[in-house]
Amino acid sequence: MCSPCRSSPCRQWPDDHYQSPHSGQRPAASDPRMAARTSDWDAHPMFLNTPAGILDLETGEILRHDPALLLTQMTTA
């Protein structure tokens, strides 16, 4: 609860809102900076995501993991 102020808007806020596993989900889902189209995910067919890094199958180079690539799958070894 908002113990420092105890004003009516704070008292109306649920006590357990901080503990909800989905508490940040709604704001993130409506934020255009967080938006991604389905086609954005796994859009690099020649990249293989491994625990050691991203293997570029065209060059054989291991790249650093990059969240901006939106890779959702990873090998186990």
PyMOL commands that set and color helices and strands:
alter all, ss='L'
color gray80, all
select helices_A, chain A and resi 8-12+25-30+32-34+38-40+67-69
alter helices_A, ss='H'
color red, helices_A
select strands_A, chain A and resi 47-50+53-56+62-63
alter strands_A, ss='S'
color yellow, strands_A
deselect
rebuild
show_as cartoon
